[in-house]
Amino acid sequence: MIMLVILIPVIAGILVSLIPFKKRSHMETFLETLVILNSLLVWNLLIHRPESVFTLANFTGNLSISFKVDGMTMVFAGLVSGLWPFATLYAFEYMTKEKNEKIFFTFYTMTYGVTLGISLAGNLLTMYFFYELLTLVTVPLVMHTLTREAILASRKYLYYSLGGAAFAFIGLIFIIIYGSTTDFILGGVLDPEKIGGRTNVLLLIYVIAFMGFGVKAALCPFNSWLPDAGVAPTPVTALLHAVAVVKSGAFAIIRLTYFSFGVEFLRGTWAQNVVMLIVMFTIVYGCSRAVKETHIKRRLAYSTISNLSYILFGVTIMTPLGMVGALTHLVFHAVMKISSFFCAGAIMHQTDKHYVYELNGMGYKMPCVFGVFTVSSLALMGVPGLAGFVSKWNLASSAVESGNRIAYGGIACLLISALLTAIYMMTIVVRAFFPVKEFDNTKSLEEEKDPNWKMLVPLFVFTIFIVIFGLFSGLIVDFFADVAAGVY
């Protein structure tokens, strides 16, 4: 079953490029059916969680390609499989104005399977394999339009990702040498007898591997690829910024910290302080750049840079409550940010407007889209009653509970970020609903209206989840607490 949910999207993507569909609707039905079916299989797998580890291949020593379903898998695989069917539905409408649709949907669907491979990985080697594969299947999506800008952006993304993976590989090698196993075990796998007097060396390796996986998580100073990747079609950037790529980076860092090196080995060391300071700087840097950015998607990209480091801030606190905060924001931010990006994509698809100053009065022409965007903006700000408040509250609480003085500074970074988020998100909302005096609502192009149901349904569904997560988050947070405690 585990291999099946990984292979179905990969095979479906390949078949899309090979099958000569007579009508576009046939391709849409074929893809959406398989994506929904696969998501149902994933959820069935997570509910009837197999206790045993599935080993695909054994190599020398303790190296193997293996898969398992634990609490972390349930969080990430559940998130990915829950969002992908809606993202695919949205992409059908968005790609009507783009070229080379078959190539796009080939790699778009394959990315689903590869991302599930990362979430289902049972050890560091398996996760690393799919982590590298994710880069290869997403590069064609970034360069899809084949413009000079897109090609340059895809090259930067490729170089940064491969460079980061090289640093992460160093961490893998040292875990193989100094660990009792490469399997993911909560608390870490380092063998004290093998470590001897090499503690500082291993701490340095942890920082190197953290920064390596941090490239995909858009950690400073390796994040310039993310705004540039916005040249890709919006369904791609939404998944890059909200689900597949950046969250895979954050997920890998959680695995590295809590399941490979172990927080007992790391907590209270200079390595913890170094990575925490880098994360705190990234939080403020991302939202500061977002305030200055006028291009809609690039503004949201810098917002993503900031919010990803919220997750990493929870990781670097290195306590169970910190892990709860990290997992909460990993999931909740995905829903908030994919909603924001899909709104931006709908605006561009309908009006061909790409800059904030072009949105004057657009709230009256596209009330549904801007209504959803307003809700997601308020959630990203951390307004009580919405998803963003819950995750930020858990992060701040974990910082206070940790007793780490540097973490107290992280609370200040969260507050600064919330203020700047209000500025760069609400300026869009205000411009859309409160236009300048010369705005004439009677003058409107026919295309400047809300998109059709294929785009609106995902937006409304995500909005509902933003509200539900904000008002009824207790069960979800309790589940994350159980994951952090090793119950699952």
RODO-456444 format. One record per residue (C-alpha): residue number from 1; x, y, z; residue in three letters. Coordinates in pm, 1 decimal. Example, Ala and Ser with C-alpha at 12.3 -4.5 7.8 and 13.67 -1.06 7.14 Angstrom:
<recs>
- seq, px, py, pz, type
- 1, 1230.0, -450.0, 780.0, ALA
- 2, 1367.0, -106.0, 714.0, SER
</recs>
This chain:
<recs>
- seq, px, py, pz, type
- 1, 0.0, 0.0, 0.0, MET
- 2, 282.1, 243.3, 86.9, ILE
- 3, 453.9, 204.2, -249.4, MET
- 4, 117.2, 220.0, -424.4, LEU
- 5, 34.4, 572.1, -301.0, VAL
- 6, 377.9, 690.3, -415.0, ILE
- 7, 364.5, 521.3, -754.8, LEU
- 8, 7.2, 607.6, -858.7, ILE
- 9, 75.9, 983.2, -903.1, PRO
- 10, 410.3, 913.9, -1072.3, VAL
- 11, 256.2, 669.6, -1319.9, ILE
- 12, -47.2, 894.7, -1370.4, ALA
- 13, 182.4, 1183.9, -1457.2, GLY
- 14, 366.8, 974.1, -1714.0, ILE
- 15, 39.8, 849.0, -1865.4, LEU
- 16, -86.4, 1205.3, -1909.2, VAL
- 17, 198.5, 1274.6, -2149.8, SER
- 18, 142.1, 948.5, -2339.9, LEU
- 19, -236.7, 919.6, -2371.6, ILE
- 20, -384.2, 1113.0, -2669.4, PRO
- 21, -693.8, 1253.3, -2497.5, PHE
- 22, -959.1, 1358.5, -2749.7, LYS
- 23, -1090.9, 1631.4, -2523.0, LYS
- 24, -931.1, 1837.6, -2250.5, ARG
- 25, -1215.4, 1740.9, -2017.8, SER
- 26, -1112.7, 1376.1, -2052.5, HIS
- 27, -764.5, 1457.3, -1926.0, MET
- 28, -911.5, 1656.2, -1637.5, GLU
- 29, -1142.1, 1369.6, -1537.3, THR
- 30, -859.7, 1116.5, -1563.3, PHE
- 31, -621.8, 1320.7, -1348.7, LEU
- 32, -867.0, 1442.0, -1086.4, GLU
- 33, -1005.9, 1090.6, -1039.8, THR
- 34, -661.4, 940.6, -984.1, LEU
- 35, -551.3, 1221.9, -752.2, VAL
- 36, -866.2, 1189.0, -538.7, ILE
- 37, -834.2, 808.7, -538.0, LEU
- 38, -473.3, 834.7, -426.9, ASN
- 39, -561.0, 1080.8, -151.4, SER
- 40, -827.7, 840.6, -24.3, LEU
- 41, -570.6, 559.8, -24.8, LEU
- 42, -330.1, 780.5, 170.9, VAL
- 43, -592.4, 858.8, 432.7, TRP
- 44, -685.3, 490.5, 454.6, ASN
- 45, -317.0, 413.7, 511.3, LEU
- 46, -291.4, 677.0, 783.7, LEU
- 47, -607.7, 559.7, 961.7, ILE
- 48, -511.3, 189.2, 951.9, HIS
- 49, -151.8, 268.6, 1036.1, ARG
- 50, 71.3, -36.4, 974.6, PRO
- 51, 309.0, -95.0, 1266.2, GLU
- 52, 580.3, -263.8, 1062.0, SER
- 53, 844.7, -92.7, 851.0, VAL
- 54, 827.2, -170.0, 478.4, PHE
- 55, 1178.5, -223.5, 340.5, THR
- 56, 1214.0, -194.2, -35.2, LEU
- 57, 1589.3, -254.6, -55.6, ALA
- 58, 1871.2, -342.5, 184.8, ASN
- 59, 2227.3, -223.7, 129.8, PHE
- 60, 2545.2, -275.1, 328.2, THR
- 61, 2549.5, -199.4, 698.9, GLY
- 62, 2238.8, -27.7, 831.3, ASN
- 63, 2149.3, 136.3, 499.7, LEU
- 64, 1812.9, 63.4, 341.2, SER
- 65, 1528.8, 216.0, 144.1, ILE
- 66, 1238.6, 177.9, 383.5, SER
- 67, 904.2, 335.1, 462.0, PHE
- 68, 687.6, 363.9, 770.4, LYS
- 69, 382.1, 546.9, 899.5, VAL
- 70, 445.4, 736.1, 1221.6, ASP
- 71, 305.2, 1056.9, 1368.4, GLY
- 72, 517.6, 1281.4, 1147.9, MET
- 73, 402.9, 1090.1, 841.3, THR
- 74, 42.0, 1134.9, 944.6, MET
- 75, 90.5, 1511.6, 971.0, VAL
- 76, 273.1, 1572.7, 643.1, PHE
- 77, 113.5, 1304.7, 424.7, ALA
- 78, -229.2, 1404.6, 555.7, GLY
- 79, -160.6, 1767.6, 467.3, LEU
- 80, -28.8, 1694.0, 118.5, VAL
- 81, -303.6, 1447.2, 26.8, SER
- 82, -569.0, 1682.4, 161.6, GLY
- 83, -460.3, 1982.7, -43.6, LEU
- 84, -353.6, 1823.1, -372.0, TRP
- 85, -697.8, 1736.2, -517.3, PRO
- 86, -811.2, 2097.5, -471.5, PHE
- 87, -485.1, 2230.4, -612.8, ALA
- 88, -527.4, 2008.4, -918.8, THR
- 89, -884.5, 2130.2, -972.0, LEU
- 90, -762.8, 2490.2, -952.2, TYR
- 91, -482.1, 2416.4, -1198.1, ALA
- 92, -725.9, 2289.7, -1463.2, PHE
- 93, -880.3, 2635.2, -1497.3, GLU
- 94, -559.6, 2832.7, -1452.1, TYR
- 95, -374.1, 2641.7, -1725.9, MET
- 96, -636.3, 2718.5, -1991.4, THR
- 97, -433.2, 3029.4, -2076.9, LYS
- 98, -94.7, 2854.4, -2063.0, GLU
- 99, 91.7, 2641.3, -2316.2, LYS
- 100, 228.2, 2286.1, -2289.0, ASN
- 101, -42.1, 2169.1, -2051.2, GLU
- 102, 47.5, 1801.3, -2076.9, LYS
- 103, 406.9, 1860.9, -1975.2, ILE
- 104, 287.5, 2074.1, -1686.6, PHE
- 105, 43.7, 1816.2, -1550.8, PHE
- 106, 297.9, 1536.9, -1599.8, THR
- 107, 544.4, 1689.7, -1355.7, PHE
- 108, 274.1, 1847.0, -1138.9, TYR
- 109, 121.9, 1507.2, -1066.1, THR
- 110, 456.7, 1331.7, -1028.5, MET
- 111, 549.1, 1588.4, -762.9, THR
- 112, 255.5, 1462.7, -555.9, TYR
- 113, 400.1, 1111.8, -544.2, GLY
- 114, 754.1, 1227.9, -469.9, VAL
- 115, 635.5, 1450.6, -184.0, THR
- 116, 450.4, 1154.2, -35.9, LEU
- 117, 777.4, 961.7, -63.4, GLY
- 118, 943.8, 1219.8, 161.4, ILE
- 119, 665.3, 1201.4, 417.3, SER
- 120, 656.8, 819.3, 423.0, LEU
- 121, 1034.8, 772.7, 440.9, ALA
- 122, 1137.6, 547.6, 727.5, GLY
- 123, 1497.3, 665.0, 750.7, ASN
- 124, 1727.4, 951.4, 659.4, LEU
- 125, 1863.5, 785.0, 344.9, LEU
- 126, 1516.1, 725.7, 198.2, THR
- 127, 1406.2, 1079.8, 278.3, MET
- 128, 1722.1, 1217.6, 119.6, TYR
- 129, 1661.6, 1017.4, -199.3, PHE
- 130, 1310.0, 1157.5, -245.1, PHE
- 131, 1428.0, 1501.9, -133.0, TYR
- 132, 1672.1, 1509.5, -426.3, GLU
- 133, 1410.0, 1363.5, -659.8, LEU
- 134, 1171.7, 1644.3, -562.2, LEU
- 135, 1418.5, 1897.1, -699.8, THR
- 136, 1439.1, 1715.9, -1032.9, LEU
- 137, 1061.5, 1690.0, -1087.6, VAL
- 138, 991.5, 2052.3, -987.2, THR
- 139, 1261.1, 2222.6, -1196.9, VAL
- 140, 1057.8, 2170.4, -1520.9, PRO
- 141, 758.8, 2332.6, -1347.0, LEU
- 142, 956.9, 2644.0, -1256.5, VAL
- 143, 1085.7, 2681.1, -1613.2, MET
- 144, 747.6, 2591.8, -1768.9, HIS
- 145, 694.2, 2916.8, -1962.4, THR
- 146, 1044.8, 2885.4, -2115.0, LEU
- 147, 1100.3, 3260.6, -2097.6, THR
- 148, 1451.0, 3383.8, -2019.9, ARG
- 149, 1332.9, 3482.1, -1672.5, GLU
- 150, 1184.9, 3137.9, -1609.4, ALA
- 151, 1496.6, 2955.5, -1728.7, ILE
- 152, 1722.3, 3168.7, -1507.9, LEU
- 153, 1489.4, 3115.4, -1210.5, ALA
- 154, 1486.7, 2738.2, -1264.2, SER
- 155, 1866.3, 2730.5, -1283.9, ARG
- 156, 1896.3, 2924.6, -959.5, LYS
- 157, 1644.7, 2692.5, -794.1, TYR
- 158, 1836.9, 2388.1, -919.6, LEU
- 159, 2178.3, 2516.7, -810.9, TYR
- 160, 2056.8, 2626.0, -468.5, TYR
- 161, 1868.8, 2300.3, -410.4, SER
- 162, 2157.8, 2077.6, -516.7, LEU
- 163, 2402.0, 2284.2, -312.5, GLY
- 164, 2180.3, 2259.2, -6.4, GLY
- 165, 2135.8, 1887.0, -60.3, ALA
- 166, 2515.4, 1848.6, -68.5, ALA
- 167, 2537.3, 2005.4, 278.7, PHE
- 168, 2252.8, 1783.5, 397.8, ALA
- 169, 2437.2, 1480.7, 258.8, PHE
- 170, 2725.8, 1555.6, 495.2, ILE
- 171, 2480.9, 1520.8, 782.4, GLY
- 172, 2361.1, 1188.5, 640.0, LEU
- 173, 2717.5, 1055.2, 624.3, ILE
- 174, 2787.6, 1146.6, 985.9, PHE
- 175, 2459.7, 991.5, 1104.0, ILE
- 176, 2561.6, 670.7, 924.9, ILE
- 177, 2902.7, 676.7, 1096.2, ILE
- 178, 2804.8, 788.8, 1445.9, TYR
- 179, 2447.6, 665.9, 1467.5, GLY
- 180, 2322.7, 327.9, 1575.8, SER
- 181, 2086.8, 334.8, 1276.1, THR
- 182, 1961.1, 573.6, 1009.3, THR
- 183, 1598.5, 501.1, 1102.5, ASP
- 184, 1386.6, 783.7, 1240.2, PHE
- 185, 1357.4, 739.7, 1616.5, ILE
- 186, 1220.0, 1016.6, 1835.8, LEU
- 187, 1506.2, 1124.8, 2061.6, GLY
- 188, 1778.6, 1066.8, 1803.8, GLY
- 189, 2002.8, 779.4, 1699.3, VAL
- 190, 2354.0, 900.8, 1787.3, LEU
- 191, 2560.1, 638.0, 1969.7, ASP
- 192, 2745.0, 788.6, 2272.5, PRO
- 193, 3018.8, 525.2, 2245.8, GLU
- 194, 3094.3, 626.1, 1887.3, LYS
- 195, 3081.2, 999.5, 1957.9, ILE
- 196, 3358.9, 998.9, 2214.8, GLY
- 197, 3515.2, 1346.1, 2225.4, GLY
- 198, 3371.3, 1455.3, 1890.3, ARG
- 199, 3071.1, 1643.7, 2027.7, THR
- 200, 3166.6, 1980.1, 1876.6, ASN
- 201, 3235.7, 1820.5, 1539.7, VAL
- 202, 2888.9, 1666.5, 1536.1, LEU
- 203, 2732.6, 1995.0, 1646.1, LEU
- 204, 2903.7, 2164.3, 1352.1, LEU
- 205, 2775.1, 1892.1, 1120.2, ILE
- 206, 2423.4, 1948.1, 1256.3, TYR
- 207, 2444.1, 2319.9, 1174.6, VAL
- 208, 2572.1, 2238.1, 824.4, ILE
- 209, 2292.4, 1985.5, 762.1, ALA
- 210, 2035.1, 2224.0, 911.4, PHE
- 211, 2142.6, 2494.7, 666.7, MET
- 212, 2147.3, 2240.6, 383.9, GLY
- 213, 1787.2, 2133.9, 434.0, PHE
- 214, 1715.9, 2498.6, 514.8, GLY
- 215, 1772.7, 2595.2, 151.0, VAL
- 216, 1438.1, 2447.5, 53.5, LYS
- 217, 1288.2, 2604.0, 367.7, ALA
- 218, 1409.5, 2943.3, 237.2, ALA
- 219, 1642.3, 3009.4, 528.6, LEU
- 220, 1872.1, 3313.2, 511.9, CYS
- 221, 2098.8, 3359.7, 326.2, PRO
- 222, 1986.8, 3089.0, 81.6, PHE
- 223, 1636.6, 3209.7, -5.9, ASN
- 224, 1665.0, 3432.2, -313.0, SER
- 225, 1552.2, 3141.3, -530.7, TRP
- 226, 1202.2, 3149.1, -379.8, LEU
- 227, 1080.1, 3493.6, -498.8, PRO
- 228, 1239.9, 3431.5, -839.4, ASP
- 229, 1049.8, 3102.1, -871.1, ALA
- 230, 730.8, 3308.3, -880.6, GLY
- 231, 765.7, 3323.1, -1260.6, VAL
- 232, 617.9, 2972.6, -1267.8, ALA
- 233, 240.7, 2928.9, -1313.2, PRO
- 234, 53.2, 3004.4, -990.4, THR
- 235, -47.3, 2640.8, -918.1, PRO
- 236, 325.9, 2567.2, -908.4, VAL
- 237, 423.7, 2862.8, -692.3, THR
- 238, 139.1, 2786.5, -453.4, ALA
- 239, 267.5, 2433.1, -404.0, LEU
- 240, 630.6, 2549.0, -395.1, LEU
- 241, 550.6, 2810.9, -130.5, HIS
- 242, 283.0, 2631.4, 68.0, ALA
- 243, 310.3, 2255.2, 47.4, VAL
- 244, 558.2, 2048.9, -150.7, ALA
- 245, 902.3, 2208.3, -165.9, VAL
- 246, 931.6, 2450.4, 125.2, VAL
- 247, 740.2, 2228.9, 365.2, LYS
- 248, 959.3, 1935.1, 264.0, SER
- 249, 1257.2, 2142.8, 374.9, GLY
- 250, 1093.1, 2221.9, 709.2, ALA
- 251, 980.6, 1859.4, 748.5, PHE
- 252, 1335.3, 1736.3, 681.9, ALA
- 253, 1474.1, 1971.3, 948.4, ILE
- 254, 1223.0, 1840.3, 1203.8, ILE
- 255, 1327.9, 1484.5, 1120.0, ARG
- 256, 1696.9, 1579.0, 1140.8, LEU
- 257, 1661.1, 1758.2, 1475.2, THR
- 258, 1418.5, 1539.6, 1668.4, TYR
- 259, 1465.6, 1199.1, 1506.0, PHE
- 260, 1831.7, 1181.2, 1396.1, SER
- 261, 2053.9, 1402.3, 1613.0, PHE
- 262, 1808.1, 1426.2, 1903.0, GLY
- 263, 1723.8, 1733.5, 2108.6, VAL
- 264, 1893.3, 1598.3, 2422.8, GLU
- 265, 2222.1, 1611.4, 2234.0, PHE
- 266, 2153.2, 1957.0, 2086.9, LEU
- 267, 1963.4, 2152.1, 2352.9, ARG
- 268, 2168.2, 2413.0, 2538.5, GLY
- 269, 2460.7, 2398.0, 2295.8, THR
- 270, 2611.9, 2668.0, 2078.2, TRP
- 271, 2462.8, 2490.6, 1775.9, ALA
- 272, 2110.1, 2548.9, 1904.8, GLN
- 273, 2185.0, 2917.1, 1960.9, ASN
- 274, 2336.4, 2961.8, 1614.3, VAL
- 275, 2046.1, 2808.5, 1422.2, VAL
- 276, 1790.6, 2989.1, 1640.3, MET
- 277, 1951.9, 3327.9, 1571.0, LEU
- 278, 1957.6, 3258.6, 1195.6, ILE
- 279, 1590.7, 3161.1, 1206.6, VAL
- 280, 1496.3, 3473.7, 1403.7, MET
- 281, 1679.2, 3694.2, 1154.5, PHE
- 282, 1497.9, 3523.3, 865.4, THR
- 283, 1158.9, 3589.1, 1028.3, ILE
- 284, 1219.1, 3963.9, 1035.7, VAL
- 285, 1405.4, 3974.9, 703.3, TYR
- 286, 1126.8, 3805.2, 507.9, GLY
- 287, 844.2, 4028.9, 625.2, CYS
- 288, 1063.5, 4341.7, 591.7, SER
- 289, 1126.0, 4261.9, 225.5, ARG
- 290, 757.2, 4184.1, 174.5, ALA
- 291, 660.9, 4535.8, 285.7, VAL
- 292, 879.0, 4687.4, 11.6, LYS
- 293, 773.9, 4449.5, -267.5, GLU
- 294, 507.0, 4568.6, -513.5, THR
- 295, 470.6, 4251.5, -723.0, HIS
- 296, 189.9, 4044.9, -567.7, ILE
- 297, 348.2, 3700.7, -594.7, LYS
- 298, 692.1, 3822.3, -488.2, ARG
- 299, 535.7, 3992.1, -185.5, ARG
- 300, 370.9, 3664.6, -90.3, LEU
- 301, 701.3, 3485.0, -152.4, ALA
- 302, 883.0, 3701.2, 101.4, TYR
- 303, 592.3, 3642.2, 337.3, SER
- 304, 653.5, 3270.2, 295.0, THR
- 305, 1022.3, 3314.2, 378.3, ILE
- 306, 923.0, 3474.6, 707.0, SER
- 307, 653.1, 3222.3, 793.8, ASN
- 308, 868.7, 2919.8, 717.8, LEU
- 309, 1109.4, 3038.1, 984.0, SER
- 310, 818.1, 3043.4, 1228.8, TYR
- 311, 818.8, 2665.8, 1185.8, ILE
- 312, 1195.7, 2646.8, 1223.4, LEU
- 313, 1179.1, 2868.4, 1531.7, PHE
- 314, 959.2, 2606.8, 1694.7, GLY
- 315, 1209.2, 2339.7, 1589.1, VAL
- 316, 1508.2, 2525.6, 1735.2, THR
- 317, 1337.5, 2565.0, 2073.1, ILE
- 318, 1392.1, 2188.4, 2094.4, MET
- 319, 1115.5, 2104.1, 2339.4, THR
- 320, 796.5, 1899.3, 2289.8, PRO
- 321, 591.3, 2220.0, 2299.0, LEU
- 322, 824.7, 2374.9, 2042.5, GLY
- 323, 763.8, 2078.0, 1815.0, MET
- 324, 388.8, 2120.6, 1862.9, VAL
- 325, 418.6, 2484.9, 1757.9, GLY
- 326, 627.3, 2388.3, 1455.9, ALA
- 327, 381.8, 2121.0, 1340.0, LEU
- 328, 84.8, 2350.1, 1398.2, THR
- 329, 230.4, 2625.8, 1184.0, HIS
- 330, 350.6, 2376.8, 921.5, LEU
- 331, -8.4, 2267.8, 863.0, VAL
- 332, -197.4, 2590.3, 927.3, PHE
- 333, 39.0, 2807.8, 723.7, HIS
- 334, 3.5, 2570.3, 429.2, ALA
- 335, -371.4, 2631.3, 415.9, VAL
- 336, -340.9, 3007.5, 469.9, MET
- 337, -65.7, 3056.2, 213.1, LYS
- 338, -206.7, 2833.4, -60.7, ILE
- 339, -530.1, 3031.3, -23.7, SER
- 340, -342.2, 3361.8, -63.1, SER
- 341, -148.1, 3240.7, -365.8, PHE
- 342, -455.8, 3099.6, -534.7, PHE
- 343, -626.7, 3437.1, -487.2, CYS
- 344, -326.8, 3607.7, -646.5, ALA
- 345, -336.6, 3356.9, -931.3, GLY
- 346, -707.9, 3416.2, -986.6, ALA
- 347, -645.9, 3790.7, -1008.7, ILE
- 348, -367.1, 3744.8, -1262.3, MET
- 349, -564.4, 3486.7, -1459.5, HIS
- 350, -872.1, 3708.3, -1486.2, GLN
- 351, -714.2, 4053.9, -1521.8, THR
- 352, -345.1, 4006.5, -1610.9, ASP
- 353, -260.0, 4244.4, -1326.8, LYS
- 354, 52.6, 4160.4, -1130.3, HIS
- 355, 126.5, 4458.8, -908.1, TYR
- 356, -32.2, 4589.2, -589.5, VAL
- 357, -88.0, 4937.9, -731.3, TYR
- 358, -298.3, 4786.3, -1012.8, GLU
- 359, -556.7, 4642.3, -771.2, LEU
- 360, -739.1, 4969.8, -707.5, ASN
- 361, -1108.0, 4888.5, -653.4, GLY
- 362, -1071.1, 4526.2, -764.5, MET
- 363, -1256.3, 4410.4, -454.4, GLY
- 364, -1582.0, 4530.4, -612.5, TYR
- 365, -1514.8, 4341.6, -936.2, LYS
- 366, -1391.5, 4019.1, -774.3, MET
- 367, -1566.5, 4011.6, -434.4, PRO
- 368, -1530.6, 3637.0, -378.4, CYS
- 369, -1157.8, 3629.7, -448.9, VAL
- 370, -1080.9, 3935.8, -239.8, PHE
- 371, -1312.1, 3817.4, 36.0, GLY
- 372, -1109.4, 3496.9, 62.4, VAL
- 373, -785.7, 3695.4, 38.6, PHE
- 374, -900.0, 3914.4, 327.8, THR
- 375, -965.5, 3611.6, 548.9, VAL
- 376, -627.8, 3456.7, 466.4, SER
- 377, -458.0, 3793.2, 529.4, SER
- 378, -618.2, 3825.7, 872.1, LEU
- 379, -517.0, 3467.9, 950.7, ALA
- 380, -155.6, 3530.0, 850.1, LEU
- 381, -155.2, 3835.3, 1076.1, MET
- 382, -258.1, 3615.4, 1367.5, GLY
- 383, -605.0, 3754.7, 1434.8, VAL
- 384, -780.2, 3550.4, 1710.2, PRO
- 385, -1043.2, 3309.4, 1581.7, GLY
- 386, -840.6, 3216.9, 1272.9, LEU
- 387, -573.8, 2953.4, 1213.6, ALA
- 388, -271.2, 3182.5, 1229.0, GLY
- 389, -340.3, 3289.7, 1586.2, PHE
- 390, -337.7, 2931.0, 1712.3, VAL
- 391, 1.6, 2842.7, 1565.5, SER
- 392, 164.0, 3170.4, 1671.1, LYS
- 393, 27.1, 3134.5, 2023.5, TRP
- 394, 177.1, 2786.7, 2049.4, ASN
- 395, 512.7, 2911.7, 1923.1, LEU
- 396, 519.4, 3201.7, 2169.3, ALA
- 397, 412.9, 2972.9, 2453.9, SER
- 398, 688.3, 2725.7, 2372.3, SER
- 399, 945.0, 3007.2, 2372.2, ALA
- 400, 834.2, 3121.3, 2718.0, VAL
- 401, 826.2, 2765.3, 2851.2, GLU
- 402, 1175.4, 2687.6, 2720.2, SER
- 403, 1353.2, 2931.7, 2950.7, GLY
- 404, 1597.8, 3009.6, 2669.2, ASN
- 405, 1685.7, 3379.8, 2668.9, ARG
- 406, 1744.4, 3384.2, 2295.2, ILE
- 407, 1398.7, 3232.3, 2247.1, ALA
- 408, 1254.7, 3529.6, 2435.6, TYR
- 409, 1398.6, 3745.3, 2157.6, GLY
- 410, 1213.5, 3520.3, 1916.1, GLY
- 411, 884.8, 3632.5, 2070.6, ILE
- 412, 979.7, 3990.7, 1983.3, ALA
- 413, 1052.6, 3876.0, 1626.6, CYS
- 414, 706.9, 3716.7, 1608.1, LEU
- 415, 544.9, 4043.2, 1721.5, LEU
- 416, 744.6, 4250.6, 1472.0, ILE
- 417, 653.0, 4004.5, 1198.7, SER
- 418, 282.8, 4024.2, 1289.9, ALA
- 419, 292.7, 4403.9, 1261.5, LEU
- 420, 471.9, 4397.8, 926.3, LEU
- 421, 236.8, 4124.9, 801.5, THR
- 422, -56.7, 4352.9, 879.0, ALA
- 423, 108.7, 4624.0, 670.1, ILE
- 424, 198.4, 4422.4, 360.3, TYR
- 425, -121.8, 4215.4, 350.9, MET
- 426, -381.9, 4471.2, 451.4, MET
- 427, -250.7, 4736.6, 211.1, THR
- 428, -367.6, 4503.1, -66.7, ILE
- 429, -708.5, 4460.3, 96.1, VAL
- 430, -750.4, 4833.5, 159.3, VAL
- 431, -655.2, 4920.6, -197.9, ARG
- 432, -901.4, 4663.2, -330.9, ALA
- 433, -1202.0, 4769.8, -121.7, PHE
- 434, -1128.6, 5136.6, -54.6, PHE
- 435, -1010.4, 5277.6, -388.2, PRO
- 436, -884.5, 5628.1, -448.1, VAL
- 437, -1136.2, 5894.5, -552.9, LYS
- 438, -1083.5, 5867.6, -927.5, GLU
- 439, -1189.2, 5501.7, -925.7, PHE
- 440, -1497.0, 5436.4, -1139.1, ASP
- 441, -1669.4, 5106.8, -1066.5, ASN
- 442, -1872.7, 5125.3, -1388.5, THR
- 443, -1561.1, 5096.4, -1603.1, LYS
- 444, -1463.1, 4734.2, -1597.2, SER
- 445, -1340.1, 4483.5, -1849.6, LEU
- 446, -1559.5, 4178.2, -1893.6, GLU
- 447, -1276.6, 3951.2, -1771.7, GLU
- 448, -1238.0, 4146.7, -1448.4, GLU
- 449, -1472.5, 3931.1, -1247.3, LYS
- 450, -1456.9, 3630.6, -1018.3, ASP
- 451, -1332.0, 3312.9, -1191.3, PRO
- 452, -1540.4, 3000.3, -1244.9, ASN
- 453, -1613.7, 2726.3, -994.3, TRP
- 454, -1291.2, 2532.4, -1054.1, LYS
- 455, -1099.4, 2816.9, -895.0, MET
- 456, -1359.8, 2928.1, -642.9, LEU
- 457, -1430.7, 2587.6, -486.4, VAL
- 458, -1070.8, 2540.3, -360.9, PRO
- 459, -1067.8, 2898.4, -231.4, LEU
- 460, -1389.6, 2853.8, -35.0, PHE
- 461, -1278.3, 2516.4, 103.4, VAL
- 462, -947.1, 2659.9, 223.4, PHE
- 463, -1129.5, 2953.2, 383.3, THR
- 464, -1354.8, 2715.1, 574.1, ILE
- 465, -1049.5, 2528.8, 702.4, PHE
- 466, -882.7, 2854.6, 809.5, ILE
- 467, -1186.5, 2932.3, 1024.6, VAL
- 468, -1228.1, 2575.4, 1155.8, ILE
- 469, -860.1, 2553.4, 1249.2, PHE
- 470, -894.8, 2884.2, 1431.6, GLY
- 471, -1209.7, 2801.8, 1627.0, LEU
- 472, -1179.1, 2426.5, 1682.2, PHE
- 473, -806.0, 2360.1, 1692.8, SER
- 474, -804.5, 2170.8, 2022.9, GLY
- 475, -819.0, 1819.1, 1880.8, LEU
- 476, -556.5, 1898.3, 1616.5, ILE
- 477, -313.6, 2053.9, 1864.4, VAL
- 478, -368.6, 1761.1, 2102.7, ASP
- 479, -280.3, 1523.7, 1819.5, PHE
- 480, 37.6, 1720.7, 1747.7, PHE
- 481, 122.1, 1699.4, 2119.8, ALA
- 482, 87.4, 1320.8, 2099.9, ASP
- 483, 315.9, 1316.8, 1795.5, VAL
- 484, 575.3, 1522.0, 1985.0, ALA
- 485, 546.5, 1283.6, 2280.3, ALA
- 486, 598.5, 978.5, 2059.1, GLY
- 487, 249.5, 837.0, 2105.2, VAL
- 488, 218.9, 788.0, 1727.2, TYR
</recs>
